[in-house]
Amino acid sequence: MTLVVLLFAELRKKAGSDRLILTLSQPVTAAELVQVVIQLRPELNGLAQRCSVSRNGEIIKSEDKINASDEIALLPPVSGG
């Protein structure tokens, strides 16, 4: 299964790209996806662990499954004032 994971803000800066293309042997949960991203791109470690995972435009829980056809994005925490 091939997934395109969109990256925003600081994640995009650290990765040097606005997306990662992952090839996985089986479906994963949102939490497992974050771990795969960290394994492939260790420079994203601290930030990726604090990100929300969006599936098809909606934030999902860590135990929710991701399918090959889903649009996935990692959304870093935001702060404002």
PDB file of N, CA, C and O in Angstrom:
ATOM      1  N   MET A   1       0.856  -1.165   0.000  1.00  0.00           N
ATOM      2  CA  MET A   1       0.000   0.000   0.000  1.00  0.00           C
ATOM      3  C   MET A   1       0.904   1.232   0.000  1.00  0.00           C
ATOM      4  O   MET A   1       1.871   1.303   0.759  1.00  0.00           O
ATOM      5  N   THR A   2       0.589   2.170  -0.833  1.00  0.00           N
ATOM      6  CA  THR A   2       1.339   3.420  -0.921  1.00  0.00           C
ATOM      7  C   THR A   2       0.484   4.546  -0.361  1.00  0.00           C
ATOM      8  O   THR A   2      -0.675   4.711  -0.742  1.00  0.00           O
ATOM      9  N   LEU A   3       1.065   5.316   0.545  1.00  0.00           N
ATOM     10  CA  LEU A   3       0.387   6.465   1.136  1.00  0.00           C
ATOM     11  C   LEU A   3       1.187   7.725   0.883  1.00  0.00           C
ATOM     12  O   LEU A   3       2.414   7.723   0.982  1.00  0.00           O
ATOM     13  N   VAL A   4       0.502   8.785   0.560  1.00  0.00           N
ATOM     14  CA  VAL A   4       1.116  10.106   0.485  1.00  0.00           C
ATOM     15  C   VAL A   4       0.704  10.838   1.752  1.00  0.00           C
ATOM     16  O   VAL A   4      -0.484  10.996   2.034  1.00  0.00           O
ATOM     17  N   VAL A   5       1.698  11.283   2.511  1.00  0.00           N
ATOM     18  CA  VAL A   5       1.455  12.001   3.762  1.00  0.00           C
ATOM     19  C   VAL A   5       1.857  13.450   3.549  1.00  0.00           C
ATOM     20  O   VAL A   5       3.026  13.748   3.304  1.00  0.00           O
ATOM     21  N   LEU A   6       0.895  14.339   3.642  1.00  0.00           N
ATOM     22  CA  LEU A   6       1.152  15.766   3.464  1.00  0.00           C
ATOM     23  C   LEU A   6       1.723  16.355   4.746  1.00  0.00           C
ATOM     24  O   LEU A   6       1.300  16.002   5.847  1.00  0.00           O
ATOM     25  N   LEU A   7       2.679  17.248   4.594  1.00  0.00           N
ATOM     26  CA  LEU A   7       3.355  17.885   5.730  1.00  0.00           C
ATOM     27  C   LEU A   7       3.141  19.387   5.674  1.00  0.00           C
ATOM     28  O   LEU A   7       3.133  19.982   4.596  1.00  0.00           O
ATOM     29  N   PHE A   8       2.968  19.996   6.835  1.00  0.00           N
ATOM     30  CA  PHE A   8       2.717  21.428   6.904  1.00  0.00           C
ATOM     31  C   PHE A   8       3.642  22.095   7.911  1.00  0.00           C
ATOM     32  O   PHE A   8       4.193  21.450   8.803  1.00  0.00           O
ATOM     33  N   ALA A   9       3.796  23.379   7.747  1.00  0.00           N
ATOM     34  CA  ALA A   9       4.515  24.258   8.688  1.00  0.00           C
ATOM     35  C   ALA A   9       5.914  23.730   9.003  1.00  0.00           C
ATOM     36  O   ALA A   9       6.692  23.457   8.089  1.00  0.00           O
ATOM     37  N   GLU A  10       6.234  23.585  10.279  1.00  0.00           N
ATOM     38  CA  GLU A  10       7.576  23.194  10.715  1.00  0.00           C
ATOM     39  C   GLU A  10       7.960  21.804  10.217  1.00  0.00           C
ATOM     40  O   GLU A  10       9.132  21.553   9.936  1.00  0.00           O
ATOM     41  N   LEU A  11       6.994  20.905  10.105  1.00  0.00           N
ATOM     42  CA  LEU A  11       7.284  19.568   9.550  1.00  0.00           C
ATOM     43  C   LEU A  11       7.824  19.682   8.129  1.00  0.00           C
ATOM     44  O   LEU A  11       8.801  19.025   7.771  1.00  0.00           O
ATOM     45  N   ARG A  12       7.183  20.516   7.331  1.00  0.00           N
ATOM     46  CA  ARG A  12       7.623  20.707   5.949  1.00  0.00           C
ATOM     47  C   ARG A  12       9.033  21.280   5.910  1.00  0.00           C
ATOM     48  O   ARG A  12       9.856  20.855   5.099  1.00  0.00           O
ATOM     49  N   LYS A  13       9.315  22.242   6.783  1.00  0.00           N
ATOM     50  CA  LYS A  13      10.656  22.835   6.825  1.00  0.00           C
ATOM     51  C   LYS A  13      11.710  21.799   7.199  1.00  0.00           C
ATOM     52  O   LYS A  13      12.754  21.710   6.553  1.00  0.00           O
ATOM     53  N   LYS A  14      11.437  21.014   8.243  1.00  0.00           N
ATOM     54  CA  LYS A  14      12.415  20.027   8.702  1.00  0.00           C
ATOM     55  C   LYS A  14      12.620  18.906   7.693  1.00  0.00           C
ATOM     56  O   LYS A  14      13.733  18.404   7.538  1.00  0.00           O
ATOM     57  N   ALA A  15      11.548  18.511   7.003  1.00  0.00           N
ATOM     58  CA  ALA A  15      11.648  17.423   6.026  1.00  0.00           C
ATOM     59  C   ALA A  15      12.208  17.911   4.699  1.00  0.00           C
ATOM     60  O   ALA A  15      12.730  17.114   3.919  1.00  0.00           O
ATOM     61  N   GLY A  16      12.108  19.208   4.432  1.00  0.00           N
ATOM     62  CA  GLY A  16      12.559  19.740   3.154  1.00  0.00           C
ATOM     63  C   GLY A  16      11.627  19.379   2.008  1.00  0.00           C
ATOM     64  O   GLY A  16      12.016  19.425   0.840  1.00  0.00           O
ATOM     65  N   SER A  17      10.398  19.022   2.348  1.00  0.00           N
ATOM     66  CA  SER A  17       9.409  18.626   1.347  1.00  0.00           C
ATOM     67  C   SER A  17       8.019  18.813   1.938  1.00  0.00           C
ATOM     68  O   SER A  17       7.857  18.841   3.158  1.00  0.00           O
ATOM     69  N   ASP A  18       7.019  18.940   1.074  1.00  0.00           N
ATOM     70  CA  ASP A  18       5.654  19.086   1.572  1.00  0.00           C
ATOM     71  C   ASP A  18       4.910  17.756   1.650  1.00  0.00           C
ATOM     72  O   ASP A  18       3.721  17.724   1.967  1.00  0.00           O
ATOM     73  N   ARG A  19       5.616  16.651   1.358  1.00  0.00           N
ATOM     74  CA  ARG A  19       4.970  15.340   1.426  1.00  0.00           C
ATOM     75  C   ARG A  19       5.992  14.226   1.550  1.00  0.00           C
ATOM     76  O   ARG A  19       7.147  14.360   1.145  1.00  0.00           O
ATOM     77  N   LEU A  20       5.537  13.135   2.115  1.00  0.00           N
ATOM     78  CA  LEU A  20       6.319  11.903   2.174  1.00  0.00           C
ATOM     79  C   LEU A  20       5.510  10.829   1.465  1.00  0.00           C
ATOM     80  O   LEU A  20       4.285  10.790   1.580  1.00  0.00           O
ATOM     81  N   ILE A  21       6.182   9.974   0.747  1.00  0.00           N
ATOM     82  CA  ILE A  21       5.510   8.845   0.102  1.00  0.00           C
ATOM     83  C   ILE A  21       5.979   7.588   0.823  1.00  0.00           C
ATOM     84  O   ILE A  21       7.167   7.265   0.831  1.00  0.00           O
ATOM     85  N   LEU A  22       5.025   6.887   1.426  1.00  0.00           N
ATOM     86  CA  LEU A  22       5.330   5.700   2.211  1.00  0.00           C
ATOM     87  C   LEU A  22       4.792   4.462   1.503  1.00  0.00           C
ATOM     88  O   LEU A  22       3.681   4.477   0.974  1.00  0.00           O
ATOM     89  N   THR A  23       5.568   3.408   1.493  1.00  0.00           N
ATOM     90  CA  THR A  23       5.119   2.119   0.991  1.00  0.00           C
ATOM     91  C   THR A  23       5.025   1.181   2.178  1.00  0.00           C
ATOM     92  O   THR A  23       6.031   0.867   2.814  1.00  0.00           O
ATOM     93  N   LEU A  24       3.815   0.736   2.473  1.00  0.00           N
ATOM     94  CA  LEU A  24       3.563  -0.104   3.633  1.00  0.00           C
ATOM     95  C   LEU A  24       3.027  -1.460   3.194  1.00  0.00           C
ATOM     96  O   LEU A  24       2.321  -1.559   2.190  1.00  0.00           O
ATOM     97  N   SER A  25       3.360  -2.497   3.943  1.00  0.00           N
ATOM     98  CA  SER A  25       2.920  -3.847   3.588  1.00  0.00           C
ATOM     99  C   SER A  25       1.514  -4.146   4.068  1.00  0.00           C
ATOM    100  O   SER A  25       0.890  -5.098   3.601  1.00  0.00           O
ATOM    101  N   GLN A  26       1.002  -3.340   5.003  1.00  0.00           N
ATOM    102  CA  GLN A  26      -0.336  -3.580   5.536  1.00  0.00           C
ATOM    103  C   GLN A  26      -0.938  -2.268   6.014  1.00  0.00           C
ATOM    104  O   GLN A  26      -0.219  -1.287   6.202  1.00  0.00           O
ATOM    105  N   PRO A  27      -2.251  -2.242   6.211  1.00  0.00           N
ATOM    106  CA  PRO A  27      -2.876  -1.033   6.761  1.00  0.00           C
ATOM    107  C   PRO A  27      -2.327  -0.728   8.153  1.00  0.00           C
ATOM    108  O   PRO A  27      -1.900  -1.628   8.876  1.00  0.00           O
ATOM    109  N   VAL A  28      -2.346   0.536   8.511  1.00  0.00           N
ATOM    110  CA  VAL A  28      -1.825   0.981   9.806  1.00  0.00           C
ATOM    111  C   VAL A  28      -2.840   1.881  10.496  1.00  0.00           C
ATOM    112  O   VAL A  28      -3.769   2.395   9.872  1.00  0.00           O
ATOM    113  N   THR A  29      -2.641   2.056  11.792  1.00  0.00           N
ATOM    114  CA  THR A  29      -3.419   3.043  12.536  1.00  0.00           C
ATOM    115  C   THR A  29      -2.704   4.390  12.425  1.00  0.00           C
ATOM    116  O   THR A  29      -1.579   4.471  11.932  1.00  0.00           O
ATOM    117  N   ALA A  30      -3.367   5.429  12.886  1.00  0.00           N
ATOM    118  CA  ALA A  30      -2.747   6.759  12.875  1.00  0.00           C
ATOM    119  C   ALA A  30      -1.474   6.770  13.728  1.00  0.00           C
ATOM    120  O   ALA A  30      -0.472   7.366  13.333  1.00  0.00           O
ATOM    121  N   ALA A  31      -1.507   6.120  14.885  1.00  0.00           N
ATOM    122  CA  ALA A  31      -0.323   6.077  15.758  1.00  0.00           C
ATOM    123  C   ALA A  31       0.821   5.325  15.082  1.00  0.00           C
ATOM    124  O   ALA A  31       1.975   5.744  15.162  1.00  0.00           O
ATOM    125  N   GLU A  32       0.504   4.221  14.419  1.00  0.00           N
ATOM    126  CA  GLU A  32       1.536   3.456  13.715  1.00  0.00           C
ATOM    127  C   GLU A  32       2.127   4.261  12.563  1.00  0.00           C
ATOM    128  O   GLU A  32       3.326   4.183  12.292  1.00  0.00           O
ATOM    129  N   LEU A  33       1.285   5.029  11.891  1.00  0.00           N
ATOM    130  CA  LEU A  33       1.764   5.875  10.797  1.00  0.00           C
ATOM    131  C   LEU A  33       2.803   6.874  11.302  1.00  0.00           C
ATOM    132  O   LEU A  33       3.843   7.063  10.672  1.00  0.00           O
ATOM    133  N   VAL A  34       2.524   7.506  12.425  1.00  0.00           N
ATOM    134  CA  VAL A  34       3.468   8.468  12.997  1.00  0.00           C
ATOM    135  C   VAL A  34       4.795   7.778  13.296  1.00  0.00           C
ATOM    136  O   VAL A  34       5.856   8.349  13.044  1.00  0.00           O
ATOM    137  N   GLN A  35       4.751   6.564  13.827  1.00  0.00           N
ATOM    138  CA  GLN A  35       5.981   5.832  14.127  1.00  0.00           C
ATOM    139  C   GLN A  35       6.763   5.501  12.859  1.00  0.00           C
ATOM    140  O   GLN A  35       7.993   5.559  12.862  1.00  0.00           O
ATOM    141  N   VAL A  36       6.071   5.157  11.779  1.00  0.00           N
ATOM    142  CA  VAL A  36       6.733   4.880  10.497  1.00  0.00           C
ATOM    143  C   VAL A  36       7.410   6.149   9.992  1.00  0.00           C
ATOM    144  O   VAL A  36       8.548   6.103   9.526  1.00  0.00           O
ATOM    145  N   VAL A  37       6.718   7.272  10.081  1.00  0.00           N
ATOM    146  CA  VAL A  37       7.297   8.555   9.648  1.00  0.00           C
ATOM    147  C   VAL A  37       8.569   8.848  10.444  1.00  0.00           C
ATOM    148  O   VAL A  37       9.577   9.258   9.868  1.00  0.00           O
ATOM    149  N   ILE A  38       8.532   8.643  11.744  1.00  0.00           N
ATOM    150  CA  ILE A  38       9.701   8.906  12.592  1.00  0.00           C
ATOM    151  C   ILE A  38      10.857   7.977  12.235  1.00  0.00           C
ATOM    152  O   ILE A  38      12.011   8.406  12.214  1.00  0.00           O
ATOM    153  N   GLN A  39      10.557   6.710  11.954  1.00  0.00           N
ATOM    154  CA  GLN A  39      11.611   5.765  11.578  1.00  0.00           C
ATOM    155  C   GLN A  39      12.279   6.186  10.275  1.00  0.00           C
ATOM    156  O   GLN A  39      13.499   6.097  10.137  1.00  0.00           O
ATOM    157  N   LEU A  40      11.477   6.645   9.321  1.00  0.00           N
ATOM    158  CA  LEU A  40      12.017   7.035   8.021  1.00  0.00           C
ATOM    159  C   LEU A  40      12.680   8.396   8.043  1.00  0.00           C
ATOM    160  O   LEU A  40      13.645   8.631   7.316  1.00  0.00           O
ATOM    161  N   ARG A  41      12.175   9.290   8.866  1.00  0.00           N
ATOM    162  CA  ARG A  41      12.688  10.662   8.936  1.00  0.00           C
ATOM    163  C   ARG A  41      12.921  11.046  10.395  1.00  0.00           C
ATOM    164  O   ARG A  41      12.118  11.779  10.971  1.00  0.00           O
ATOM    165  N   PRO A  42      14.013  10.560  11.006  1.00  0.00           N
ATOM    166  CA  PRO A  42      14.266  10.804  12.431  1.00  0.00           C
ATOM    167  C   PRO A  42      14.297  12.280  12.822  1.00  0.00           C
ATOM    168  O   PRO A  42      14.051  12.612  13.982  1.00  0.00           O
ATOM    169  N   GLU A  43      14.591  13.156  11.890  1.00  0.00           N
ATOM    170  CA  GLU A  43      14.622  14.587  12.207  1.00  0.00           C
ATOM    171  C   GLU A  43      13.235  15.131  12.565  1.00  0.00           C
ATOM    172  O   GLU A  43      13.125  16.228  13.113  1.00  0.00           O
ATOM    173  N   LEU A  44      12.191  14.382  12.264  1.00  0.00           N
ATOM    174  CA  LEU A  44      10.825  14.801  12.579  1.00  0.00           C
ATOM    175  C   LEU A  44      10.346  14.267  13.923  1.00  0.00           C
ATOM    176  O   LEU A  44       9.214  14.537  14.325  1.00  0.00           O
ATOM    177  N   ASN A  45      11.182  13.520  14.617  1.00  0.00           N
ATOM    178  CA  ASN A  45      10.792  12.784  15.818  1.00  0.00           C
ATOM    179  C   ASN A  45      10.017  13.607  16.838  1.00  0.00           C
ATOM    180  O   ASN A  45       8.842  13.321  17.068  1.00  0.00           O
ATOM    181  N   GLY A  46      10.607  14.590  17.443  1.00  0.00           N
ATOM    182  CA  GLY A  46       9.942  15.342  18.505  1.00  0.00           C
ATOM    183  C   GLY A  46       8.653  16.000  18.057  1.00  0.00           C
ATOM    184  O   GLY A  46       7.659  15.986  18.783  1.00  0.00           O
ATOM    185  N   LEU A  47       8.664  16.566  16.888  1.00  0.00           N
ATOM    186  CA  LEU A  47       7.498  17.273  16.378  1.00  0.00           C
ATOM    187  C   LEU A  47       6.401  16.319  15.917  1.00  0.00           C
ATOM    188  O   LEU A  47       5.226  16.555  16.199  1.00  0.00           O
ATOM    189  N   ALA A  48       6.755  15.260  15.223  1.00  0.00           N
ATOM    190  CA  ALA A  48       5.749  14.324  14.691  1.00  0.00           C
ATOM    191  C   ALA A  48       4.938  13.682  15.806  1.00  0.00           C
ATOM    192  O   ALA A  48       3.752  13.407  15.624  1.00  0.00           O
ATOM    193  N   GLN A  49       5.548  13.441  16.938  1.00  0.00           N
ATOM    194  CA  GLN A  49       4.832  12.823  18.055  1.00  0.00           C
ATOM    195  C   GLN A  49       3.736  13.722  18.605  1.00  0.00           C
ATOM    196  O   GLN A  49       2.790  13.233  19.223  1.00  0.00           O
ATOM    197  N   ARG A  50       3.848  15.016  18.394  1.00  0.00           N
ATOM    198  CA  ARG A  50       2.856  15.966  18.896  1.00  0.00           C
ATOM    199  C   ARG A  50       1.817  16.350  17.843  1.00  0.00           C
ATOM    200  O   ARG A  50       0.923  17.151  18.114  1.00  0.00           O
ATOM    201  N   CYS A  51       1.932  15.784  16.657  1.00  0.00           N
ATOM    202  CA  CYS A  51       1.038  16.134  15.554  1.00  0.00           C
ATOM    203  C   CYS A  51      -0.302  15.425  15.645  1.00  0.00           C
ATOM    204  O   CYS A  51      -0.431  14.354  16.237  1.00  0.00           O
ATOM    205  N   SER A  52      -1.288  16.059  15.040  1.00  0.00           N
ATOM    206  CA  SER A  52      -2.566  15.405  14.797  1.00  0.00           C
ATOM    207  C   SER A  52      -2.494  14.776  13.420  1.00  0.00           C
ATOM    208  O   SER A  52      -1.785  15.262  12.539  1.00  0.00           O
ATOM    209  N   VAL A  53      -3.236  13.690  13.241  1.00  0.00           N
ATOM    210  CA  VAL A  53      -3.311  13.042  11.938  1.00  0.00           C
ATOM    211  C   VAL A  53      -4.684  13.340  11.358  1.00  0.00           C
ATOM    212  O   VAL A  53      -5.708  13.128  12.006  1.00  0.00           O
ATOM    213  N   SER A  54      -4.687  13.828  10.142  1.00  0.00           N
ATOM    214  CA  SER A  54      -5.920  14.132   9.430  1.00  0.00           C
ATOM    215  C   SER A  54      -6.126  13.099   8.328  1.00  0.00           C
ATOM    216  O   SER A  54      -5.219  12.819   7.543  1.00  0.00           O
ATOM    217  N   ARG A  55      -7.334  12.538   8.282  1.00  0.00           N
ATOM    218  CA  ARG A  55      -7.702  11.589   7.225  1.00  0.00           C
ATOM    219  C   ARG A  55      -8.874  12.196   6.467  1.00  0.00           C
ATOM    220  O   ARG A  55      -9.944  12.422   7.031  1.00  0.00           O
ATOM    221  N   ASN A  56      -8.659  12.455   5.194  1.00  0.00           N
ATOM    222  CA  ASN A  56      -9.703  13.026   4.342  1.00  0.00           C
ATOM    223  C   ASN A  56     -10.306  14.301   4.943  1.00  0.00           C
ATOM    224  O   ASN A  56     -11.515  14.522   4.883  1.00  0.00           O
ATOM    225  N   GLY A  57      -9.434  15.130   5.520  1.00  0.00           N
ATOM    226  CA  GLY A  57      -9.853  16.437   6.021  1.00  0.00           C
ATOM    227  C   GLY A  57     -10.374  16.449   7.439  1.00  0.00           C
ATOM    228  O   GLY A  57     -10.789  17.505   7.917  1.00  0.00           O
ATOM    229  N   GLU A  58     -10.374  15.309   8.145  1.00  0.00           N
ATOM    230  CA  GLU A  58     -10.866  15.263   9.519  1.00  0.00           C
ATOM    231  C   GLU A  58      -9.805  14.672  10.439  1.00  0.00           C
ATOM    232  O   GLU A  58      -9.154  13.685  10.099  1.00  0.00           O
ATOM    233  N   ILE A  59      -9.638  15.285  11.606  1.00  0.00           N
ATOM    234  CA  ILE A  59      -8.697  14.773  12.601  1.00  0.00           C
ATOM    235  C   ILE A  59      -9.216  13.420  13.086  1.00  0.00           C
ATOM    236  O   ILE A  59     -10.404  13.260  13.369  1.00  0.00           O
ATOM    237  N   ILE A  60      -8.295  12.440  13.177  1.00  0.00           N
ATOM    238  CA  ILE A  60      -8.693  11.107  13.619  1.00  0.00           C
ATOM    239  C   ILE A  60      -7.974  10.732  14.913  1.00  0.00           C
ATOM    240  O   ILE A  60      -6.984  11.355  15.297  1.00  0.00           O
ATOM    241  N   LYS A  61      -8.494   9.704  15.572  1.00  0.00           N
ATOM    242  CA  LYS A  61      -7.895   9.195  16.809  1.00  0.00           C
ATOM    243  C   LYS A  61      -6.716   8.302  16.472  1.00  0.00           C
ATOM    244  O   LYS A  61      -6.597   7.801  15.354  1.00  0.00           O
ATOM    245  N   SER A  62      -5.846   8.110  17.452  1.00  0.00           N
ATOM    246  CA  SER A  62      -4.629   7.328  17.228  1.00  0.00           C
ATOM    247  C   SER A  62      -4.917   5.885  16.837  1.00  0.00           C
ATOM    248  O   SER A  62      -4.104   5.274  16.144  1.00  0.00           O
ATOM    249  N   GLU A  63      -6.037   5.324  17.252  1.00  0.00           N
ATOM    250  CA  GLU A  63      -6.361   3.930  16.931  1.00  0.00           C
ATOM    251  C   GLU A  63      -7.132   3.764  15.617  1.00  0.00           C
ATOM    252  O   GLU A  63      -7.402   2.636  15.203  1.00  0.00           O
ATOM    253  N   ASP A  64      -7.485   4.860  14.964  1.00  0.00           N
ATOM    254  CA  ASP A  64      -8.225   4.778  13.697  1.00  0.00           C
ATOM    255  C   ASP A  64      -7.337   4.256  12.582  1.00  0.00           C
ATOM    256  O   ASP A  64      -6.167   4.626  12.479  1.00  0.00           O
ATOM    257  N   LYS A  65      -7.902   3.395  11.749  1.00  0.00           N
ATOM    258  CA  LYS A  65      -7.172   2.795  10.629  1.00  0.00           C
ATOM    259  C   LYS A  65      -7.093   3.761   9.452  1.00  0.00           C
ATOM    260  O   LYS A  65      -7.967   4.603   9.246  1.00  0.00           O
ATOM    261  N   ILE A  66      -6.017   3.608   8.690  1.00  0.00           N
ATOM    262  CA  ILE A  66      -5.793   4.408   7.491  1.00  0.00           C
ATOM    263  C   ILE A  66      -5.817   3.467   6.292  1.00  0.00           C
ATOM    264  O   ILE A  66      -5.194   2.406   6.312  1.00  0.00           O
ATOM    265  N   ASN A  67      -6.540   3.864   5.251  1.00  0.00           N
ATOM    266  CA  ASN A  67      -6.643   3.071   4.029  1.00  0.00           C
ATOM    267  C   ASN A  67      -5.815   3.694   2.913  1.00  0.00           C
ATOM    268  O   ASN A  67      -5.480   4.877   2.957  1.00  0.00           O
ATOM    269  N   ALA A  68      -5.495   2.888   1.923  1.00  0.00           N
ATOM    270  CA  ALA A  68      -4.651   3.356   0.815  1.00  0.00           C
ATOM    271  C   ALA A  68      -5.258   4.542   0.082  1.00  0.00           C
ATOM    272  O   ALA A  68      -4.522   5.389  -0.426  1.00  0.00           O
ATOM    273  N   SER A  69      -6.570   4.623   0.015  1.00  0.00           N
ATOM    274  CA  SER A  69      -7.216   5.697  -0.741  1.00  0.00           C
ATOM    275  C   SER A  69      -7.374   6.989   0.061  1.00  0.00           C
ATOM    276  O   SER A  69      -7.831   7.993  -0.485  1.00  0.00           O
ATOM    277  N   ASP A  70      -7.005   6.985   1.343  1.00  0.00           N
ATOM    278  CA  ASP A  70      -7.189   8.158   2.201  1.00  0.00           C
ATOM    279  C   ASP A  70      -6.173   9.254   1.905  1.00  0.00           C
ATOM    280  O   ASP A  70      -5.021   8.976   1.574  1.00  0.00           O
ATOM    281  N   GLU A  71      -6.614  10.496   2.027  1.00  0.00           N
ATOM    282  CA  GLU A  71      -5.701  11.633   1.986  1.00  0.00           C
ATOM    283  C   GLU A  71      -5.262  11.882   3.420  1.00  0.00           C
ATOM    284  O   GLU A  71      -6.089  12.162   4.288  1.00  0.00           O
ATOM    285  N   ILE A  72      -3.961  11.780   3.671  1.00  0.00           N
ATOM    286  CA  ILE A  72      -3.408  11.868   5.020  1.00  0.00           C
ATOM    287  C   ILE A  72      -2.543  13.109   5.145  1.00  0.00           C
ATOM    288  O   ILE A  72      -1.774  13.444   4.244  1.00  0.00           O
ATOM    289  N   ALA A  73      -2.682  13.786   6.281  1.00  0.00           N
ATOM    290  CA  ALA A  73      -1.841  14.946   6.579  1.00  0.00           C
ATOM    291  C   ALA A  73      -1.418  14.893   8.038  1.00  0.00           C
ATOM    292  O   ALA A  73      -2.195  14.499   8.907  1.00  0.00           O
ATOM    293  N   LEU A  74      -0.193  15.290   8.294  1.00  0.00           N
ATOM    294  CA  LEU A  74       0.281  15.479   9.663  1.00  0.00           C
ATOM    295  C   LEU A  74       0.193  16.968   9.961  1.00  0.00           C
ATOM    296  O   LEU A  74       0.756  17.797   9.246  1.00  0.00           O
ATOM    297  N   LEU A  75      -0.517  17.285  11.021  1.00  0.00           N
ATOM    298  CA  LEU A  75      -0.768  18.680  11.377  1.00  0.00           C
ATOM    299  C   LEU A  75      -0.067  19.009  12.682  1.00  0.00           C
ATOM    300  O   LEU A  75      -0.459  18.509  13.736  1.00  0.00           O
ATOM    301  N   PRO A  76       0.963  19.843  12.629  1.00  0.00           N
ATOM    302  CA  PRO A  76       1.658  20.202  13.863  1.00  0.00           C
ATOM    303  C   PRO A  76       0.766  21.046  14.761  1.00  0.00           C
ATOM    304  O   PRO A  76      -0.181  21.682  14.298  1.00  0.00           O
ATOM    305  N   PRO A  77       1.084  21.041  16.063  1.00  0.00           N
ATOM    306  CA  PRO A  77       0.297  21.875  16.984  1.00  0.00           C
ATOM    307  C   PRO A  77       0.440  23.349  16.597  1.00  0.00           C
ATOM    308  O   PRO A  77       1.485  23.785  16.113  1.00  0.00           O
ATOM    309  N   VAL A  78      -0.615  24.084  16.817  1.00  0.00           N
ATOM    310  CA  VAL A  78      -0.583  25.513  16.503  1.00  0.00           C
ATOM    311  C   VAL A  78      -0.716  26.303  17.797  1.00  0.00           C
ATOM    312  O   VAL A  78      -1.345  25.868  18.761  1.00  0.00           O
ATOM    313  N   SER A  79      -0.115  27.454  17.781  1.00  0.00           N
ATOM    314  CA  SER A  79      -0.266  28.357  18.916  1.00  0.00           C
ATOM    315  C   SER A  79      -0.582  29.731  18.361  1.00  0.00           C
ATOM    316  O   SER A  79      -0.228  30.059  17.229  1.00  0.00           O
ATOM    317  N   GLY A  80      -1.222  30.491  19.138  1.00  0.00           N
ATOM    318  CA  GLY A  80      -1.580  31.817  18.652  1.00  0.00           C
ATOM    319  C   GLY A  80      -1.824  32.746  19.812  1.00  0.00           C
ATOM    320  O   GLY A  80      -1.744  32.361  20.979  1.00  0.00           O
ATOM    321  N   GLY A  81      -2.111  33.931  19.476  1.00  0.00           N
ATOM    322  CA  GLY A  81      -2.303  34.878  20.550  1.00  0.00           C
ATOM    323  C   GLY A  81      -3.271  35.893  20.238  1.00  0.00           C
ATOM    324  O   GLY A  81      -3.536  36.768  21.062  1.00  0.00           O
TER     325      GLY A  81
END
